[in-house]
Amino acid sequence: MGDIIIWLIIGLVAGGVASLIVPGRTPGGTIGAIVIGILGALLGGWLVRDVLEIGGDGGGIIGSIIVAIIGAVIILFVMREMAKRT
């Protein structure tokens, strides 16, 4: 149960920061920011671990938040670009 709460907090922080970095409206408000942050953490973790092949302890909670923010920014940017085209 504690891990889920940590994921939600990281998702909220990452989604909120990503919303500030990428201009425009975040779909779904606060819940949308949390979901985008969690998905960003998954995407960022995959990029760092598998694509860039960066190992180690992951940088702890700060490293997790930074990776989640990077992933969330990528997701938000793609979502907003797709919304512009429709």
C-alpha distances in whole Angstrom, upper triangle without the diagonal:
4,5,5,7,9,10,11,13,15,15,17,19,20,21,23,25,26,27,29,30,31,34,33,31,27,27,25,24,21,19,21,21,17,18,21,19,16,19,21,18,19,22,23,21,23,26,26,25,27,30,31,30,28,27,25,22,21,22,19,17,21,21,18,19,23,22,20,23,26,24,23,27,28,27,28,31,32,30,33,36,35,35,39,40,40
4,5,5,6,9,10,11,12,14,15,17,18,20,21,23,24,26,27,29,30,32,33,30,27,27,25,24,21,19,21,20,17,18,20,18,15,19,20,17,18,22,22,20,22,25,24,24,26,29,29,28,26,25,23,20,19,19,16,14,17,19,16,17,20,20,18,21,24,23,22,26,27,26,27,30,31,30,32,35,35,35,38,40,40
4,5,5,6,9,10,10,12,14,15,16,18,20,21,22,24,26,27,28,30,31,29,25,25,23,23,20,18,20,19,15,16,18,15,12,15,17,14,14,18,18,16,19,21,21,20,23,25,26,25,23,21,20,17,16,17,14,12,15,16,13,14,18,17,15,18,21,19,19,23,24,23,24,28,28,27,30,32,32,33,36,38,38
4,5,5,6,9,10,10,12,14,15,16,18,20,20,22,24,25,26,29,28,26,23,22,20,20,17,15,17,16,12,13,15,13,11,14,15,13,14,17,18,17,19,22,22,21,23,26,26,26,25,23,23,20,18,19,16,14,17,18,14,15,18,18,15,18,20,19,18,22,23,21,22,26,26,25,28,30,30,30,33,35,35
4,5,5,6,9,10,10,12,14,15,16,18,20,21,23,24,25,28,28,25,22,22,20,19,15,14,16,15,12,13,16,13,12,15,16,14,16,19,19,18,21,23,23,23,26,28,28,28,26,25,24,21,19,19,16,13,16,17,14,14,18,18,15,17,20,19,18,22,23,22,23,26,27,26,28,31,31,31,34,36,36
4,5,5,6,8,10,11,12,14,15,16,18,20,21,22,24,26,27,25,22,22,21,20,16,15,17,15,12,13,15,12,10,14,15,12,14,17,16,15,19,21,20,20,23,25,25,25,23,22,20,17,15,15,12,9,12,14,11,11,14,15,12,15,18,17,16,20,22,21,22,25,26,25,27,30,30,30,33,35,35
4,5,5,6,8,10,10,12,14,15,16,18,20,21,22,24,25,23,19,20,18,18,15,13,14,13,9,10,12,9,7,10,11,9,10,14,14,13,16,18,18,18,20,22,23,23,21,20,20,17,15,16,13,10,13,13,10,10,13,13,10,13,16,14,14,17,19,17,18,22,22,22,24,27,27,27,30,32,32
4,6,5,6,9,10,10,12,14,15,16,18,20,20,23,23,21,17,17,15,15,11,10,12,10,7,8,11,8,7,11,12,11,13,16,16,16,18,20,20,21,23,25,25,26,24,24,23,21,18,18,16,13,15,16,12,11,15,15,12,13,16,15,14,17,19,17,18,21,22,21,23,26,26,26,29,31,31
4,5,5,6,8,10,10,12,14,15,17,18,20,22,22,21,17,18,17,15,12,12,13,11,8,11,12,9,9,13,13,11,14,17,16,16,19,21,20,22,24,26,26,26,24,24,23,20,17,17,14,11,12,14,11,9,13,14,11,12,16,15,14,17,19,18,18,22,23,22,24,27,27,27,30,32,32
4,5,5,6,8,10,11,12,14,15,16,18,21,21,20,17,18,17,16,13,13,13,11,8,10,11,7,7,11,10,8,11,14,13,13,16,17,17,18,21,22,22,22,20,20,20,17,14,14,12,8,9,11,8,6,9,10,7,9,12,12,11,14,16,16,16,19,21,20,22,25,25,26,28,30,31
4,6,5,6,8,10,10,12,14,15,16,18,19,17,14,15,14,13,10,10,10,7,5,7,7,4,4,8,8,7,10,12,12,13,16,17,17,19,21,22,22,23,22,22,22,20,16,17,15,12,13,13,10,8,11,11,7,9,12,11,9,12,14,13,13,17,18,17,19,22,22,22,25,27,27
4,6,5,6,8,10,10,12,14,15,17,17,16,12,14,13,11,8,8,9,6,4,8,9,6,8,11,11,11,14,15,15,16,19,20,20,22,24,25,25,26,25,25,25,22,19,19,17,14,14,15,13,10,13,13,10,10,14,13,11,13,16,15,14,17,19,18,19,22,23,22,25,27,28
4,6,5,6,8,10,11,12,14,17,17,16,14,16,15,13,10,12,12,9,8,11,10,7,10,13,11,11,14,16,14,16,19,19,19,21,24,24,24,25,23,23,23,21,17,16,15,11,11,13,11,7,10,12,9,8,12,12,10,12,15,15,14,17,19,19,20,22,24,24,26,28,29
4,5,5,6,8,10,10,12,15,16,15,13,15,15,14,11,12,11,8,8,10,8,5,8,10,8,8,12,12,11,13,16,16,16,18,21,21,20,22,20,21,21,19,16,15,15,12,11,11,9,6,8,9,6,4,8,9,7,9,12,11,11,14,16,16,17,20,21,21,23,26,27
4,6,5,6,9,10,10,13,13,12,9,11,11,10,8,9,8,4,6,7,6,4,8,9,8,10,12,13,13,15,17,17,18,21,22,22,22,24,23,24,25,23,19,19,18,15,15,15,13,10,11,12,8,7,10,9,6,8,11,10,9,12,14,13,14,17,18,18,20,23,23
4,5,5,6,9,10,12,12,11,9,12,12,10,8,10,10,6,8,11,9,8,11,13,11,13,16,16,16,18,21,20,21,23,26,25,25,27,25,27,27,25,21,20,20,16,15,16,15,11,12,14,11,9,12,12,9,10,14,13,11,14,16,15,15,19,20,19,21,24,25
4,5,5,6,9,11,13,13,11,14,15,13,12,14,13,9,11,13,11,9,13,14,11,13,16,16,14,17,20,19,19,22,24,24,23,25,23,25,25,23,20,19,18,15,13,14,13,10,10,12,10,7,10,11,9,8,12,13,11,13,16,16,16,18,21,20,22,25,26
4,5,5,6,9,11,11,9,12,14,13,12,14,12,8,10,12,9,8,12,12,9,11,14,14,13,16,18,17,18,21,22,21,21,24,22,24,25,24,20,19,20,17,15,15,14,11,10,11,9,6,8,9,6,5,9,9,7,9,12,12,12,15,17,17,18,21,22
4,6,5,7,8,8,6,10,12,10,10,12,10,7,11,12,9,10,13,14,12,14,17,16,16,19,21,20,21,24,26,25,25,27,26,28,28,27,24,23,23,20,18,19,17,14,14,15,12,9,11,12,8,8,11,11,8,10,13,12,11,14,16,15,17,20,21
4,6,7,9,10,9,13,15,13,13,15,14,11,14,15,13,12,16,17,15,17,20,19,18,21,23,22,22,26,27,26,26,28,27,29,29,28,24,23,23,20,18,19,18,15,14,16,14,11,12,14,11,9,13,13,11,12,15,15,13,16,19,18,18,22,23
4,6,9,11,11,15,17,15,15,18,15,12,15,17,13,13,16,17,14,16,19,17,16,19,21,19,20,24,25,24,23,26,24,27,27,27,23,22,23,20,18,18,18,14,13,14,13,9,10,12,10,7,11,12,10,10,13,14,13,15,17,17,18,21,23
4,7,9,9,12,15,14,15,17,14,12,15,16,12,13,16,16,13,16,19,17,16,20,21,19,21,24,25,23,23,26,25,28,29,29,25,24,25,23,20,20,19,16,15,16,14,11,11,12,10,7,9,10,7,6,10,11,9,11,14,14,14,17,19
4,7,9,12,15,14,16,18,15,14,17,18,15,16,19,19,17,20,22,20,20,23,25,23,25,28,29,27,27,30,29,32,33,32,28,28,28,26,24,24,23,20,19,19,18,14,15,16,13,10,12,13,9,9,12,12,9,11,14,13,13,16,18
4,7,9,13,12,14,16,13,13,16,17,14,16,19,19,17,21,23,21,21,25,26,25,26,30,30,29,29,32,32,34,35,34,30,30,30,27,26,26,25,21,21,21,19,16,17,17,14,12,14,13,9,9,12,11,8,10,13,11,11,15,16
4,6,9,8,11,13,11,10,14,15,13,15,18,17,17,20,22,21,22,25,26,25,27,30,31,29,30,33,32,34,35,34,31,30,30,27,26,26,24,21,21,22,19,17,18,17,14,13,15,13,10,11,13,11,8,12,13,11,12,16,16
4,6,6,8,10,7,7,10,11,9,11,14,14,14,17,19,18,19,22,23,23,25,27,28,27,28,31,30,32,33,31,28,28,27,24,23,24,21,19,19,19,16,14,16,15,11,11,13,11,8,10,12,9,9,12,13,11,13,17,17
4,6,9,9,6,8,11,10,9,12,14,14,14,18,19,18,20,23,23,24,26,28,29,28,29,32,31,33,34,33,29,30,29,26,25,26,23,21,21,21,18,16,18,16,13,13,15,12,9,12,13,9,9,13,13,10,13,16,15
4,6,6,4,7,9,9,10,12,14,14,15,18,19,19,21,23,24,25,27,29,30,30,31,33,32,34,34,33,29,30,29,25,25,26,23,21,22,22,18,17,19,18,14,16,17,14,12,15,16,12,13,17,16,14,17,19,18
4,6,5,6,9,10,10,12,14,15,16,18,20,20,21,24,25,26,27,30,31,31,31,33,33,34,34,32,29,29,28,24,24,25,22,20,21,21,18,17,19,18,14,15,18,15,13,16,17,14,14,18,18,16,19,21,21
4,5,5,6,9,10,10,12,14,15,16,19,20,20,22,24,25,26,28,30,30,30,32,31,32,32,30,26,26,25,21,21,22,20,17,19,20,16,15,18,17,14,15,18,16,14,17,19,16,17,20,21,19,22,24,24
4,5,5,6,9,10,11,12,14,15,17,18,19,21,23,24,25,27,28,29,30,31,30,31,31,29,26,26,25,21,22,23,20,17,20,20,16,16,19,17,14,16,18,15,14,18,18,16,17,21,20,19,22,24,23
4,5,5,6,8,10,10,12,14,15,16,17,19,21,22,24,25,26,26,28,29,29,30,30,29,25,26,25,22,22,22,19,17,19,18,14,14,16,14,11,13,15,12,10,14,15,12,13,17,17,15,18,21,20
4,5,5,6,9,10,10,12,14,15,15,18,20,20,21,23,25,25,26,27,27,28,28,26,23,23,22,19,18,19,16,14,15,15,12,11,14,12,9,11,13,11,9,13,14,12,13,17,17,17,19,22,22
4,5,5,6,9,9,10,12,14,15,16,18,20,21,22,24,24,25,26,25,26,26,24,21,21,20,16,17,18,15,12,15,15,11,11,14,13,10,13,15,12,12,16,17,15,17,20,20,20,22,25,24
4,5,5,6,8,10,11,12,14,15,17,18,20,21,22,23,24,25,25,25,26,24,21,22,21,18,19,19,15,14,16,15,11,12,14,12,9,12,14,11,11,15,15,13,15,18,18,18,21,23,22
4,6,5,6,8,10,10,12,14,15,16,18,19,20,20,22,23,23,24,25,24,20,21,20,18,18,17,15,13,14,13,9,9,11,9,6,9,10,7,7,11,12,10,12,15,15,15,18,20,20
4,5,5,6,9,10,10,12,14,15,16,18,19,20,20,22,21,22,22,21,17,18,17,14,14,14,11,9,11,10,6,7,9,8,5,9,10,9,9,13,14,13,15,18,18,19,21,23,24
4,5,5,6,9,10,10,12,14,15,16,18,19,20,21,20,20,21,19,16,17,16,14,15,14,11,10,12,11,7,9,11,9,8,12,12,11,12,15,16,15,18,20,20,21,24,25,25
4,5,5,6,8,10,11,12,14,15,16,17,18,20,19,20,22,20,17,19,18,16,17,16,13,12,13,11,8,10,11,7,7,10,10,8,10,13,13,12,15,17,17,18,21,22,23
4,5,5,6,8,10,10,12,14,15,15,16,18,17,18,20,19,15,17,17,15,15,13,10,10,10,8,5,7,7,4,4,7,8,7,9,11,12,12,15,16,17,18,21,22,23
4,5,5,6,8,10,10,12,14,14,15,16,15,16,17,15,12,13,13,12,12,11,7,8,9,6,4,7,8,6,7,10,11,10,13,15,15,16,18,20,21,22,24,26,27
4,6,5,6,9,10,10,12,13,14,15,15,16,17,16,13,15,15,14,15,13,10,11,12,9,7,10,10,7,9,12,12,11,14,16,16,16,19,21,21,22,25,26,27
4,5,5,6,9,10,10,11,12,14,14,16,18,18,14,16,17,16,16,14,12,12,12,9,8,10,9,5,8,10,9,8,12,13,13,14,17,18,18,20,22,23,24
4,5,5,6,8,10,10,10,12,12,13,15,15,11,13,14,14,13,11,9,10,9,5,6,8,6,4,8,10,9,10,13,14,14,16,18,19,20,22,24,25,27
4,5,5,6,8,9,10,10,10,11,12,12,9,12,13,13,13,10,8,10,10,6,7,10,10,8,11,13,13,13,16,18,18,19,22,23,23,25,27,28,30
4,6,5,5,7,9,9,10,11,14,14,12,15,16,16,17,14,12,14,13,10,10,13,11,9,12,15,13,13,17,18,17,19,22,22,22,25,27,27,29
4,6,6,5,6,8,9,11,14,15,12,15,17,17,17,13,12,14,12,9,10,12,10,8,12,13,11,13,16,16,16,18,21,21,21,24,26,26,28
4,6,6,5,6,6,8,11,12,9,12,14,15,14,11,11,13,11,8,10,12,10,10,14,15,13,15,18,19,19,21,23,24,25,27,29,29,31
4,6,6,5,5,6,9,11,9,12,14,16,16,12,12,15,14,10,13,15,13,13,16,18,16,18,21,22,21,23,26,26,27,29,31,32,33
4,6,5,8,9,13,14,13,16,18,19,20,16,15,18,17,13,15,17,15,14,17,19,17,18,21,22,21,23,26,26,26,29,31,31,32
4,5,8,11,15,17,15,17,20,21,20,17,16,18,17,13,15,17,14,13,17,17,15,17,20,20,19,22,24,23,24,27,29,28,30
4,6,9,12,15,13,15,18,20,19,15,15,17,15,12,15,17,14,13,17,18,16,18,21,21,20,23,25,25,26,29,30,30,32
4,6,10,13,12,14,17,19,19,15,16,18,17,14,16,18,16,16,20,20,19,21,24,24,23,26,28,28,29,32,33,33,36
4,7,10,9,11,14,16,16,12,13,16,14,12,15,17,15,15,19,20,19,21,24,24,24,27,29,29,30,33,34,35,37
4,7,7,10,12,15,16,12,13,16,15,13,16,18,17,17,21,22,21,23,26,26,27,29,31,32,32,35,37,37,39
4,6,8,10,13,14,11,12,16,15,14,17,19,18,19,22,23,23,25,27,28,29,31,33,34,35,37,39,40,41
4,6,7,10,12,9,10,14,14,13,15,18,18,18,21,23,23,25,27,28,29,31,33,34,35,37,39,40,41
4,6,8,9,6,7,10,10,9,12,14,14,15,17,19,19,21,23,24,25,27,29,30,31,33,35,36,38
4,7,6,4,7,9,9,10,12,14,14,16,18,19,20,22,24,25,26,28,30,31,32,34,36,37,39
4,6,5,6,9,10,11,12,14,16,17,18,20,21,23,24,26,27,28,30,32,33,34,36,38,39
4,5,5,6,9,10,10,12,14,15,16,18,20,21,22,24,26,26,28,30,31,32,34,36,37
4,5,5,6,9,10,11,12,14,15,16,19,20,21,22,24,25,27,28,30,31,33,35,36
4,5,5,6,8,10,11,12,14,15,17,18,20,21,23,24,26,27,29,30,32,34,35
4,6,5,6,9,10,11,12,14,16,16,18,20,21,22,24,26,27,28,30,32,33
4,5,5,6,9,10,10,12,14,15,16,18,20,20,22,24,25,26,28,30,31
4,5,5,6,9,10,11,13,14,15,16,19,20,21,23,24,26,27,29,31
4,5,5,6,9,10,11,12,14,16,17,18,20,21,23,24,26,28,29
4,5,5,6,9,10,10,12,14,15,16,18,20,21,22,24,26,27
4,5,5,6,9,10,10,12,14,15,16,18,20,21,22,24,26
4,6,5,6,9,10,11,13,14,16,17,19,20,21,23,25
4,5,5,6,9,10,11,12,14,16,17,18,20,22,23
4,5,5,6,8,10,10,12,14,15,16,18,20,21
4,5,5,6,9,10,10,12,14,15,16,19,20
4,6,5,6,9,10,11,12,14,16,17,19
4,5,5,6,9,10,11,12,14,16,17
4,5,5,6,8,10,10,12,14,16
4,6,5,6,9,10,11,13,15
4,6,5,6,9,10,11,13
4,6,5,6,9,10,11
4,5,5,6,9,10
4,5,5,7,9
4,5,5,7
4,5,5
4,6
4
